[in-house]
Amino acid sequence: MTTRTEILIAGAGAAGLTTGIALAQAGFAVTVAGPLDIRRNGRTVALFEASLQLYRALGLWERLAPHSASLERIRLIDDTGSLFPTAPVLLRADEIGLAAFGANIENADLVAALAESARQTPGLTLMETNLVDYLISSEKVIARTSTGDSIEAQLLAGADGRNSLVRKWAGVGVKEWSYPQTAITALLWHERSHRQTSTEFHTRHGPCTLVPLPATADRKHRSSLVWLMRPDDAIRRMAMDDSALAQDIRKQTHDLHGDIGLEGPRGAFPMAGLKCLRLTSTRVALIADAGHAFPPIGAQGLNLGLRDVAQLAASLGVAGRRDPGCAAALAHYESARRLDVASRIAGVAALNRSLLIHEAPVDFARAAGLAAMSHIGPLRRALMREGVTPAGRLPPLMQRPRRQEKPAQAPVRA
Ligand SMILES: Cc1cc2nc3c(=O)[nH]c(=O)nc-3n(C[C@H](O)[C@H](O)[C@H](O)COP(=O)(O)OP(=O)(O)OC[C@H]3O[C@@H](n4cnc5c(N)ncnc54)[C@H](O)[C@@H]3O)c2cc1C
């Protein structure tokens, strides 16, 4: 059987589902195809203000907010033991006029809530099936599902993650590299409050970060853990029982939150980077991890991916409603995303390498950078703004609505 749609989105992860909802709300007929992955593996995402604004604009934030904890402060602690020790740096959202930098939410909760919204969005069909191959021509794309059906579309958006099949079939060149690091993720309960502060310990093998999570009925203080370490240490720690691993985490985080325990399963993710030569090809746009990937440092991954989503919606709007896969729309998307994507990939790679390279000049430069951030207010605020609401024009869906002019006060009747 062949079904027809205007836009086919491969991948029902956070990026694919958000793209589907945004484009269906813009009036397109959209199909999102992909299995739903709502396994609990201790993985969360910190979403910054521009991403929250996207979810507010799409009317989704009310569904996501109850699962999330706000991030009002970020503390950076140099734990490398370098010859140039620096004092901890505290970044406060209110310094840049925000109540919070963003919010942290468990991946599984995010995907489940987006899938529920997708099912209720008019114009959007969610098919929980893999796409196995594609026929791409200048007029249309035909995708085959794992059940042998076909879907025909004018635009194929590849949101099928780091090992994107869409990218392969579209012939987009890619540069991939790996790091000698694995991230262990887990959800934790703890004795003391996180006080809405995310704390990053910068170690010689990468950051170990505790990010606030909301309270549950039985646990008042909770955080998620993202701990980058050597792959052999990750194998050893993944084999530990919960209480032994909790003790290790407590030691690594210098007893910051007091007694600690693990909640549910953990995850282990080998660290790698990926950069595409282009984000588009004939009738194809790549979105989020299908187009770029890097280690979770500074929580940039999905935030960057959601900027792709918001920009694709804007670029399709600019090109008009007639053909969402036309060359003009794709060229607009490509040129609007190039700089942001390239600068995030380079920035995260540089930060990560500055921890992994044990050389005095690199240590000195990192220490000088942290000290400057601590002491030079305008620099600190510029960096905070860049991390949360990046320079350059954000796509309209991510822009905060201008404050309404105060209506002139009606004259008071005597
Ligand atoms: C440990 C860790 C912590 C992180 N923390 C943060 C953070 O705090 N903040 C942040 O912004 N980012 C963070 N990231 C990055 C973020 O998780 C990713 O950028 C984000 O999950 C990418 O979403 P995606 O939808 O593009 O890809 P994925 O989540 O990989 O989803 C891709 C989807 O495509 C589907 N798929 C694959 N092949 C096919 C096919 N052939 N047909 C149909 N469907 C297919 C898959 O089943 C999957 O559902 C973190 C990453 C890691 C590893």
The ligand as a Gaussian input file, in Angstrom:
#p B3LYP/6-31G(d) Opt

LIG

0 1
 C       24.492000      11.112000      27.900000
 C       23.899000      12.188000      27.070000
 C       23.414000      13.338000      27.688000
 C       22.883000      14.370000      26.907000
 N       22.441000      15.497000      27.520000
 C       21.934000      16.499000      26.772000
 C       21.455000      17.704000      27.374000
 O       21.469000      17.844000      28.603000
 N       20.954000      18.680000      26.576000
 C       20.905000      18.557000      25.216000
 O       20.445000      19.492000      24.524000
 N       21.358000      17.434000      24.607000
 C       21.857000      16.409000      25.342000
 N       22.287000      15.270000      24.739000
 C       22.125000      15.130000      23.288000
 C       20.681000      14.709000      22.961000
 O       20.305000      13.612000      23.758000
 C       20.555000      14.378000      21.488000
 O       20.991000      15.481000      20.747000
 C       19.085000      14.084000      21.141000
 O       18.626000      12.939000      21.805000
 C       18.957000      13.880000      19.649000
 O       17.616000      13.609000      19.349000
 P       17.248000      12.998000      17.930000
 O       15.762000      12.892000      17.937000
 O       17.939000      13.725000      16.849000
 O       17.956000      11.564000      17.930000
 P       17.599000      10.240000      18.696000
 O       17.169000      10.526000      20.084000
 O       18.750000       9.329000      18.481000
 O       16.316000       9.699000      17.902000
 C       16.418000       9.152000      16.620000
 C       15.187000       8.302000      16.389000
 O       15.234000       7.812000      15.051000
 C       14.816000       6.469000      15.076000
 N       15.328000       5.785000      13.884000
 C       16.600000       5.379000      13.629000
 N       16.652000       4.771000      12.432000
 C       15.384000       4.793000      11.931000
 C       14.803000       4.298000      10.724000
 N       15.517000       3.647000       9.808000
 N       13.473000       4.506000      10.524000
 C       12.715000       5.163000      11.444000
 N       13.220000       5.635000      12.606000
 C       14.541000       5.444000      12.844000
 C       15.333000       5.901000      16.379000
 O       14.588000       4.759000      16.761000
 C       15.121000       7.088000      17.320000
 O       13.853000       7.054000      17.927000
 C       22.822000      14.228000      25.489000
 C       23.312000      13.075000      24.881000
 C       23.855000      12.053000      25.675000
 C       24.389000      10.825000      24.988000

